């Protein structure tokens, strides 16, 4: 049940806000990258590359050496 008198923790709110800003920045970067890819190679290439990137992430693969994490 929601407590109307409960105050939000400013540290938690700040952390959530910082996380949201970070996510927004990544979406902006993805949009800009996508636009450049479309301009250079067309929509089919761009969609294919992004789908392959999603599959790469889903497969939990990494390009970083094991000792770098």
PDB file of N, CA, C and O in Angstrom:
ATOM      1  N   UNK A   1       0.833  -1.179   0.000  1.00  0.00           N
ATOM      2  CA  UNK A   1       0.000   0.000   0.000  1.00  0.00           C
ATOM      3  C   UNK A   1       0.878   1.243   0.000  1.00  0.00           C
ATOM      4  O   UNK A   1       1.919   1.269   0.658  1.00  0.00           O
ATOM      5  N   UNK A   2       0.472   2.254  -0.722  1.00  0.00           N
ATOM      6  CA  UNK A   2       1.238   3.478  -0.858  1.00  0.00           C
ATOM      7  C   UNK A   2       0.995   4.380   0.337  1.00  0.00           C
ATOM      8  O   UNK A   2      -0.155   4.654   0.680  1.00  0.00           O
ATOM      9  N   UNK A   3       2.051   4.841   0.969  1.00  0.00           N
ATOM     10  CA  UNK A   3       1.961   5.750   2.108  1.00  0.00           C
ATOM     11  C   UNK A   3       2.091   7.173   1.597  1.00  0.00           C
ATOM     12  O   UNK A   3       3.155   7.576   1.126  1.00  0.00           O
ATOM     13  N   UNK A   4       0.998   7.941   1.690  1.00  0.00           N
ATOM     14  CA  UNK A   4       0.998   9.311   1.176  1.00  0.00           C
ATOM     15  C   UNK A   4       1.936  10.220   1.959  1.00  0.00           C
ATOM     16  O   UNK A   4       2.396  11.229   1.427  1.00  0.00           O
ATOM     17  N   UNK A   5       2.228   9.883   3.211  1.00  0.00           N
ATOM     18  CA  UNK A   5       3.090  10.705   4.047  1.00  0.00           C
ATOM     19  C   UNK A   5       4.567  10.350   3.903  1.00  0.00           C
ATOM     20  O   UNK A   5       5.435  11.051   4.425  1.00  0.00           O
ATOM     21  N   UNK A   6       4.843   9.272   3.201  1.00  0.00           N
ATOM     22  CA  UNK A   6       6.227   8.836   3.037  1.00  0.00           C
ATOM     23  C   UNK A   6       6.942   9.776   2.070  1.00  0.00           C
ATOM     24  O   UNK A   6       6.445  10.069   0.983  1.00  0.00           O
ATOM     25  N   UNK A   7       8.097  10.231   2.480  1.00  0.00           N
ATOM     26  CA  UNK A   7       8.898  11.102   1.618  1.00  0.00           C
ATOM     27  C   UNK A   7       9.826  10.253   0.782  1.00  0.00           C
ATOM     28  O   UNK A   7      10.339   9.227   1.229  1.00  0.00           O
ATOM     29  N   UNK A   8      10.031  10.700  -0.436  1.00  0.00           N
ATOM     30  CA  UNK A   8      10.941  10.001  -1.324  1.00  0.00           C
ATOM     31  C   UNK A   8      12.376  10.264  -0.874  1.00  0.00           C
ATOM     32  O   UNK A   8      12.696  11.350  -0.390  1.00  0.00           O
ATOM     33  N   UNK A   9      13.213   9.286  -1.034  1.00  0.00           N
ATOM     34  CA  UNK A   9      14.625   9.411  -0.710  1.00  0.00           C
ATOM     35  C   UNK A   9      15.310  10.191  -1.833  1.00  0.00           C
ATOM     36  O   UNK A   9      15.357   9.712  -2.966  1.00  0.00           O
ATOM     37  N   UNK A  10      15.845  11.389  -1.542  1.00  0.00           N
ATOM     38  CA  UNK A  10      16.462  12.188  -2.603  1.00  0.00           C
ATOM     39  C   UNK A  10      17.638  11.493  -3.273  1.00  0.00           C
ATOM     40  O   UNK A  10      17.889  11.722  -4.456  1.00  0.00           O
ATOM     41  N   UNK A  11      18.365  10.649  -2.546  1.00  0.00           N
ATOM     42  CA  UNK A  11      19.485   9.934  -3.144  1.00  0.00           C
ATOM     43  C   UNK A  11      18.982   8.910  -4.163  1.00  0.00           C
ATOM     44  O   UNK A  11      19.573   8.739  -5.229  1.00  0.00           O
ATOM     45  N   UNK A  12      17.890   8.237  -3.825  1.00  0.00           N
ATOM     46  CA  UNK A  12      17.312   7.277  -4.751  1.00  0.00           C
ATOM     47  C   UNK A  12      16.773   7.992  -5.978  1.00  0.00           C
ATOM     48  O   UNK A  12      16.979   7.541  -7.104  1.00  0.00           O
ATOM     49  N   UNK A  13      16.080   9.109  -5.764  1.00  0.00           N
ATOM     50  CA  UNK A  13      15.540   9.885  -6.881  1.00  0.00           C
ATOM     51  C   UNK A  13      16.661  10.400  -7.769  1.00  0.00           C
ATOM     52  O   UNK A  13      16.539  10.371  -8.993  1.00  0.00           O
ATOM     53  N   UNK A  14      17.751  10.870  -7.173  1.00  0.00           N
ATOM     54  CA  UNK A  14      18.883  11.376  -7.953  1.00  0.00           C
ATOM     55  C   UNK A  14      19.517  10.248  -8.756  1.00  0.00           C
ATOM     56  O   UNK A  14      19.907  10.444  -9.907  1.00  0.00           O
ATOM     57  N   UNK A  15      19.619   9.080  -8.157  1.00  0.00           N
ATOM     58  CA  UNK A  15      20.190   7.934  -8.857  1.00  0.00           C
ATOM     59  C   UNK A  15      19.322   7.516 -10.025  1.00  0.00           C
ATOM     60  O   UNK A  15      19.823   7.199 -11.104  1.00  0.00           O
ATOM     61  N   UNK A  16      18.014   7.518  -9.802  1.00  0.00           N
ATOM     62  CA  UNK A  16      17.094   7.164 -10.881  1.00  0.00           C
ATOM     63  C   UNK A  16      17.155   8.201 -11.988  1.00  0.00           C
ATOM     64  O   UNK A  16      17.103   7.854 -13.168  1.00  0.00           O
ATOM     65  N   UNK A  17      17.264   9.459 -11.622  1.00  0.00           N
ATOM     66  CA  UNK A  17      17.342  10.525 -12.611  1.00  0.00           C
ATOM     67  C   UNK A  17      18.631  10.419 -13.418  1.00  0.00           C
ATOM     68  O   UNK A  17      18.617  10.579 -14.638  1.00  0.00           O
ATOM     69  N   UNK A  18      19.732  10.153 -12.748  1.00  0.00           N
ATOM     70  CA  UNK A  18      21.010   9.996 -13.437  1.00  0.00           C
ATOM     71  C   UNK A  18      20.963   8.797 -14.377  1.00  0.00           C
ATOM     72  O   UNK A  18      21.495   8.852 -15.486  1.00  0.00           O
ATOM     73  N   UNK A  19      20.333   7.721 -13.939  1.00  0.00           N
ATOM     74  CA  UNK A  19      20.216   6.539 -14.787  1.00  0.00           C
ATOM     75  C   UNK A  19      19.362   6.846 -16.015  1.00  0.00           C
ATOM     76  O   UNK A  19      19.699   6.433 -17.125  1.00  0.00           O
ATOM     77  N   UNK A  20      18.259   7.568 -15.819  1.00  0.00           N
ATOM     78  CA  UNK A  20      17.396   7.919 -16.936  1.00  0.00           C
ATOM     79  C   UNK A  20      18.118   8.820 -17.931  1.00  0.00           C
ATOM     80  O   UNK A  20      17.977   8.655 -19.143  1.00  0.00           O
ATOM     81  N   UNK A  21      18.889   9.767 -17.419  1.00  0.00           N
ATOM     82  CA  UNK A  21      19.666  10.643 -18.300  1.00  0.00           C
ATOM     83  C   UNK A  21      20.686   9.841 -19.098  1.00  0.00           C
ATOM     84  O   UNK A  21      20.895  10.100 -20.284  1.00  0.00           O
ATOM     85  N   UNK A  22      21.320   8.871 -18.452  1.00  0.00           N
ATOM     86  CA  UNK A  22      22.288   8.014 -19.130  1.00  0.00           C
ATOM     87  C   UNK A  22      21.610   7.216 -20.244  1.00  0.00           C
ATOM     88  O   UNK A  22      22.128   7.126 -21.357  1.00  0.00           O
ATOM     89  N   UNK A  23      20.457   6.643 -19.937  1.00  0.00           N
ATOM     90  CA  UNK A  23      19.718   5.869 -20.938  1.00  0.00           C
ATOM     91  C   UNK A  23      19.298   6.765 -22.100  1.00  0.00           C
ATOM     92  O   UNK A  23      19.414   6.376 -23.262  1.00  0.00           O
ATOM     93  N   UNK A  24      18.809   7.967 -21.784  1.00  0.00           N
ATOM     94  CA  UNK A  24      18.406   8.913 -22.831  1.00  0.00           C
ATOM     95  C   UNK A  24      19.578   9.247 -23.746  1.00  0.00           C
ATOM     96  O   UNK A  24      19.409   9.353 -24.961  1.00  0.00           O
ATOM     97  N   UNK A  25      20.765   9.412 -23.167  1.00  0.00           N
ATOM     98  CA  UNK A  25      21.958   9.717 -23.965  1.00  0.00           C
ATOM     99  C   UNK A  25      22.297   8.558 -24.897  1.00  0.00           C
ATOM    100  O   UNK A  25      22.661   8.781 -26.052  1.00  0.00           O
ATOM    101  N   UNK A  26      22.181   7.324 -24.407  1.00  0.00           N
ATOM    102  CA  UNK A  26      22.449   6.172 -25.260  1.00  0.00           C
ATOM    103  C   UNK A  26      21.437   6.085 -26.400  1.00  0.00           C
ATOM    104  O   UNK A  26      21.811   5.760 -27.527  1.00  0.00           O
ATOM    105  N   UNK A  27      20.155   6.371 -26.127  1.00  0.00           N
ATOM    106  CA  UNK A  27      19.151   6.363 -27.187  1.00  0.00           C
ATOM    107  C   UNK A  27      19.460   7.431 -28.235  1.00  0.00           C
ATOM    108  O   UNK A  27      19.289   7.205 -29.433  1.00  0.00           O
ATOM    109  N   UNK A  28      19.914   8.587 -27.777  1.00  0.00           N
ATOM    110  CA  UNK A  28      20.286   9.648 -28.706  1.00  0.00           C
ATOM    111  C   UNK A  28      21.454   9.193 -29.583  1.00  0.00           C
ATOM    112  O   UNK A  28      21.444   9.398 -30.797  1.00  0.00           O
ATOM    113  N   UNK A  29      22.454   8.577 -28.965  1.00  0.00           N
ATOM    114  CA  UNK A  29      23.610   8.080 -29.715  1.00  0.00           C
ATOM    115  C   UNK A  29      23.199   7.001 -30.718  1.00  0.00           C
ATOM    116  O   UNK A  29      23.694   6.979 -31.845  1.00  0.00           O
ATOM    117  N   UNK A  30      22.294   6.107 -30.311  1.00  0.00           N
ATOM    118  CA  UNK A  30      21.820   5.071 -31.231  1.00  0.00           C
ATOM    119  C   UNK A  30      21.076   5.685 -32.412  1.00  0.00           C
ATOM    120  O   UNK A  30      21.237   5.239 -33.548  1.00  0.00           O
ATOM    121  N   UNK A  31      20.270   6.699 -32.148  1.00  0.00           N
ATOM    122  CA  UNK A  31      19.533   7.369 -33.222  1.00  0.00           C
ATOM    123  C   UNK A  31      20.493   8.028 -34.201  1.00  0.00           C
ATOM    124  O   UNK A  31      20.311   7.930 -35.415  1.00  0.00           O
ATOM    125  N   UNK A  32      21.516   8.701 -33.679  1.00  0.00           N
ATOM    126  CA  UNK A  32      22.491   9.363 -34.547  1.00  0.00           C
ATOM    127  C   UNK A  32      23.278   8.340 -35.362  1.00  0.00           C
ATOM    128  O   UNK A  32      23.502   8.536 -36.557  1.00  0.00           O
ATOM    129  N   UNK A  33      23.697   7.250 -34.721  1.00  0.00           N
ATOM    130  CA  UNK A  33      24.417   6.194 -35.426  1.00  0.00           C
ATOM    131  C   UNK A  33      23.526   5.596 -36.520  1.00  0.00           C
ATOM    132  O   UNK A  33      23.980   5.376 -37.644  1.00  0.00           O
ATOM    133  N   UNK A  34      22.280   5.338 -36.192  1.00  0.00           N
ATOM    134  CA  UNK A  34      21.347   4.761 -37.159  1.00  0.00           C
ATOM    135  C   UNK A  34      21.184   5.676 -38.367  1.00  0.00           C
ATOM    136  O   UNK A  34      21.168   5.208 -39.505  1.00  0.00           O
ATOM    137  N   UNK A  35      21.065   6.964 -38.127  1.00  0.00           N
ATOM    138  CA  UNK A  35      20.924   7.919 -39.232  1.00  0.00           C
ATOM    139  C   UNK A  35      22.160   7.907 -40.134  1.00  0.00           C
ATOM    140  O   UNK A  35      22.043   7.960 -41.359  1.00  0.00           O
ATOM    141  N   UNK A  36      23.348   7.836 -39.518  1.00  0.00           N
ATOM    142  CA  UNK A  36      24.577   7.787 -40.321  1.00  0.00           C
ATOM    143  C   UNK A  36      24.658   6.488 -41.123  1.00  0.00           C
ATOM    144  O   UNK A  36      25.073   6.497 -42.281  1.00  0.00           O
ATOM    145  N   UNK A  37      24.267   5.390 -40.515  1.00  0.00           N
ATOM    146  CA  UNK A  37      24.294   4.100 -41.201  1.00  0.00           C
ATOM    147  C   UNK A  37      23.319   4.094 -42.377  1.00  0.00           C
ATOM    148  O   UNK A  37      23.652   3.602 -43.456  1.00  0.00           O
ATOM    149  N   UNK A  38      22.131   4.633 -42.177  1.00  0.00           N
ATOM    150  CA  UNK A  38      21.140   4.696 -43.250  1.00  0.00           C
ATOM    151  C   UNK A  38      21.657   5.559 -44.392  1.00  0.00           C
ATOM    152  O   UNK A  38      21.533   5.191 -45.561  1.00  0.00           O
ATOM    153  N   UNK A  39      22.235   6.704 -44.055  1.00  0.00           N
ATOM    154  CA  UNK A  39      22.765   7.600 -45.092  1.00  0.00           C
ATOM    155  C   UNK A  39      23.880   6.931 -45.883  1.00  0.00           C
ATOM    156  O   UNK A  39      23.977   7.127 -47.094  1.00  0.00           O
ATOM    157  N   UNK A  40      24.710   6.157 -45.230  1.00  0.00           N
ATOM    158  CA  UNK A  40      25.859   5.546 -45.892  1.00  0.00           C
ATOM    159  C   UNK A  40      25.511   4.252 -46.626  1.00  0.00           C
ATOM    160  O   UNK A  40      26.046   3.984 -47.701  1.00  0.00           O
ATOM    161  N   UNK A  41      24.598   3.436 -46.036  1.00  0.00           N
ATOM    162  CA  UNK A  41      24.396   2.085 -46.583  1.00  0.00           C
ATOM    163  C   UNK A  41      22.941   1.679 -46.741  1.00  0.00           C
ATOM    164  O   UNK A  41      22.674   0.570 -47.202  1.00  0.00           O
ATOM    165  N   UNK A  42      21.999   2.519 -46.381  1.00  0.00           N
ATOM    166  CA  UNK A  42      20.581   2.203 -46.549  1.00  0.00           C
ATOM    167  C   UNK A  42      19.959   1.544 -45.332  1.00  0.00           C
ATOM    168  O   UNK A  42      20.640   1.113 -44.401  1.00  0.00           O
ATOM    169  N   UNK A  43      18.619   1.484 -45.379  1.00  0.00           N
ATOM    170  CA  UNK A  43      17.846   0.952 -44.249  1.00  0.00           C
ATOM    171  C   UNK A  43      18.064  -0.538 -44.008  1.00  0.00           C
ATOM    172  O   UNK A  43      18.155  -0.978 -42.861  1.00  0.00           O
ATOM    173  N   UNK A  44      18.149  -1.318 -45.092  1.00  0.00           N
ATOM    174  CA  UNK A  44      18.309  -2.769 -44.913  1.00  0.00           C
ATOM    175  C   UNK A  44      19.582  -3.099 -44.158  1.00  0.00           C
ATOM    176  O   UNK A  44      19.563  -3.909 -43.231  1.00  0.00           O
ATOM    177  N   UNK A  45      20.699  -2.474 -44.548  1.00  0.00           N
ATOM    178  CA  UNK A  45      21.953  -2.708 -43.840  1.00  0.00           C
ATOM    179  C   UNK A  45      21.832  -2.279 -42.384  1.00  0.00           C
ATOM    180  O   UNK A  45      22.242  -3.003 -41.477  1.00  0.00           O
ATOM    181  N   UNK A  46      21.265  -1.097 -42.171  1.00  0.00           N
ATOM    182  CA  UNK A  46      21.177  -0.551 -40.816  1.00  0.00           C
ATOM    183  C   UNK A  46      20.342  -1.438 -39.907  1.00  0.00           C
ATOM    184  O   UNK A  46      20.743  -1.731 -38.780  1.00  0.00           O
ATOM    185  N   UNK A  47      19.181  -1.866 -40.393  1.00  0.00           N
ATOM    186  CA  UNK A  47      18.336  -2.751 -39.584  1.00  0.00           C
ATOM    187  C   UNK A  47      19.031  -4.077 -39.326  1.00  0.00           C
ATOM    188  O   UNK A  47      18.981  -4.600 -38.213  1.00  0.00           O
ATOM    189  N   UNK A  48      19.679  -4.622 -40.347  1.00  0.00           N
ATOM    190  CA  UNK A  48      20.388  -5.889 -40.171  1.00  0.00           C
ATOM    191  C   UNK A  48      21.497  -5.783 -39.146  1.00  0.00           C
ATOM    192  O   UNK A  48      21.669  -6.673 -38.312  1.00  0.00           O
ATOM    193  N   UNK A  49      22.250  -4.697 -39.207  1.00  0.00           N
ATOM    194  CA  UNK A  49      23.351  -4.511 -38.257  1.00  0.00           C
ATOM    195  C   UNK A  49      22.829  -4.376 -36.831  1.00  0.00           C
ATOM    196  O   UNK A  49      23.416  -4.927 -35.900  1.00  0.00           O
ATOM    197  N   UNK A  50      21.735  -3.650 -36.656  1.00  0.00           N
ATOM    198  CA  UNK A  50      21.182  -3.477 -35.310  1.00  0.00           C
ATOM    199  C   UNK A  50      20.573  -4.779 -34.784  1.00  0.00           C
ATOM    200  O   UNK A  50      20.663  -5.067 -33.591  1.00  0.00           O
ATOM    201  N   UNK A  51      19.959  -5.558 -35.662  1.00  0.00           N
ATOM    202  CA  UNK A  51      19.431  -6.866 -35.246  1.00  0.00           C
ATOM    203  C   UNK A  51      20.580  -7.785 -34.843  1.00  0.00           C
ATOM    204  O   UNK A  51      20.498  -8.482 -33.832  1.00  0.00           O
ATOM    205  N   UNK A  52      21.645  -7.785 -35.630  1.00  0.00           N
ATOM    206  CA  UNK A  52      22.814  -8.605 -35.265  1.00  0.00           C
ATOM    207  C   UNK A  52      23.406  -8.158 -33.931  1.00  0.00           C
ATOM    208  O   UNK A  52      23.834  -8.989 -33.130  1.00  0.00           O
ATOM    209  N   UNK A  53      23.430  -6.850 -33.695  1.00  0.00           N
ATOM    210  CA  UNK A  53      23.926  -6.352 -32.403  1.00  0.00           C
ATOM    211  C   UNK A  53      23.036  -6.842 -31.264  1.00  0.00           C
ATOM    212  O   UNK A  53      23.538  -7.225 -30.207  1.00  0.00           O
ATOM    213  N   UNK A  54      21.732  -6.832 -31.468  1.00  0.00           N
ATOM    214  CA  UNK A  54      20.806  -7.313 -30.435  1.00  0.00           C
ATOM    215  C   UNK A  54      21.009  -8.809 -30.177  1.00  0.00           C
ATOM    216  O   UNK A  54      20.977  -9.260 -29.032  1.00  0.00           O
ATOM    217  N   UNK A  55      21.217  -9.567 -31.248  1.00  0.00           N
ATOM    218  CA  UNK A  55      21.466 -11.007 -31.087  1.00  0.00           C
ATOM    219  C   UNK A  55      22.781 -11.246 -30.356  1.00  0.00           C
ATOM    220  O   UNK A  55      22.883 -12.161 -29.539  1.00  0.00           O
ATOM    221  N   UNK A  56      23.778 -10.430 -30.646  1.00  0.00           N
ATOM    222  CA  UNK A  56      25.075 -10.522 -29.986  1.00  0.00           C
ATOM    223  C   UNK A  56      24.908 -10.302 -28.477  1.00  0.00           C
ATOM    224  O   UNK A  56      25.472 -11.038 -27.668  1.00  0.00           O
ATOM    225  N   UNK A  57      24.133  -9.288 -28.116  1.00  0.00           N
ATOM    226  CA  UNK A  57      23.868  -9.000 -26.699  1.00  0.00           C
ATOM    227  C   UNK A  57      23.084 -10.139 -26.064  1.00  0.00           C
ATOM    228  O   UNK A  57      23.407 -10.585 -24.964  1.00  0.00           O
ATOM    229  N   UNK A  58      22.047 -10.611 -26.764  1.00  0.00           N
ATOM    230  CA  UNK A  58      21.205 -11.684 -26.225  1.00  0.00           C
ATOM    231  C   UNK A  58      22.000 -12.963 -26.004  1.00  0.00           C
ATOM    232  O   UNK A  58      21.706 -13.724 -25.082  1.00  0.00           O
ATOM    233  N   UNK A  59      23.002 -13.204 -26.840  1.00  0.00           N
ATOM    234  CA  UNK A  59      23.820 -14.400 -26.700  1.00  0.00           C
ATOM    235  C   UNK A  59      24.863 -14.255 -25.601  1.00  0.00           C
ATOM    236  O   UNK A  59      25.618 -15.187 -25.324  1.00  0.00           O
ATOM    237  N   UNK A  60      24.901 -13.066 -24.966  1.00  0.00           N
ATOM    238  CA  UNK A  60      25.806 -12.794 -23.863  1.00  0.00           C
ATOM    239  C   UNK A  60      27.264 -12.926 -24.288  1.00  0.00           C
ATOM    240  O   UNK A  60      28.102 -13.423 -23.536  1.00  0.00           O
ATOM    241  N   UNK A  61      27.546 -12.478 -25.487  1.00  0.00           N
ATOM    242  CA  UNK A  61      28.922 -12.516 -25.977  1.00  0.00           C
ATOM    243  C   UNK A  61      29.584 -11.198 -25.640  1.00  0.00           C
ATOM    244  O   UNK A  61      28.913 -10.186 -25.444  1.00  0.00           O
ATOM    245  N   UNK A  62      30.900 -11.216 -25.574  1.00  0.00           N
ATOM    246  CA  UNK A  62      31.639 -10.011 -25.260  1.00  0.00           C
ATOM    247  C   UNK A  62      32.880  -9.945 -26.121  1.00  0.00           C
ATOM    248  O   UNK A  62      33.493 -10.968 -26.429  1.00  0.00           O
ATOM    249  N   UNK A  63      33.248  -8.733 -26.508  1.00  0.00           N
ATOM    250  CA  UNK A  63      34.496  -8.547 -27.257  1.00  0.00           C
ATOM    251  C   UNK A  63      35.642  -8.197 -26.324  1.00  0.00           C
ATOM    252  O   UNK A  63      36.793  -8.103 -26.751  1.00  0.00           O
ATOM    253  N   UNK A  64      35.323  -8.002 -25.042  1.00  0.00           N
ATOM    254  CA  UNK A  64      36.352  -7.644 -24.071  1.00  0.00           C
ATOM    255  C   UNK A  64      37.038  -8.902 -23.546  1.00  0.00           C
ATOM    256  O   UNK A  64      36.376  -9.915 -23.316  1.00  0.00           O
ATOM    257  N   UNK A  65      38.354  -8.852 -23.353  1.00  0.00           N
ATOM    258  CA  UNK A  65      39.043  -9.995 -22.758  1.00  0.00           C
ATOM    259  C   UNK A  65      38.494 -10.282 -21.362  1.00  0.00           C
ATOM    260  O   UNK A  65      38.037  -9.367 -20.677  1.00  0.00           O
ATOM    261  N   UNK A  66      38.536 -11.525 -20.942  1.00  0.00           N
ATOM    262  CA  UNK A  66      37.985 -11.930 -19.655  1.00  0.00           C
ATOM    263  C   UNK A  66      38.634 -11.169 -18.496  1.00  0.00           C
ATOM    264  O   UNK A  66      37.959 -10.879 -17.509  1.00  0.00           O
ATOM    265  N   UNK A  67      39.905 -10.844 -18.589  1.00  0.00           N
ATOM    266  CA  UNK A  67      40.570 -10.171 -17.480  1.00  0.00           C
ATOM    267  C   UNK A  67      40.296  -8.660 -17.436  1.00  0.00           C
ATOM    268  O   UNK A  67      40.733  -7.983 -16.506  1.00  0.00           O
ATOM    269  N   UNK A  68      39.581  -8.134 -18.429  1.00  0.00           N
ATOM    270  CA  UNK A  68      39.284  -6.692 -18.462  1.00  0.00           C
ATOM    271  C   UNK A  68      38.033  -6.344 -17.671  1.00  0.00           C
ATOM    272  O   UNK A  68      37.768  -5.166 -17.430  1.00  0.00           O
ATOM    273  N   UNK A  69      37.256  -7.347 -17.259  1.00  0.00           N
ATOM    274  CA  UNK A  69      36.017  -7.052 -16.546  1.00  0.00           C
ATOM    275  C   UNK A  69      36.194  -7.040 -15.066  1.00  0.00           C
ATOM    276  O   UNK A  69      35.234  -6.805 -14.332  1.00  0.00           O
TER     277      UNK A  69
END
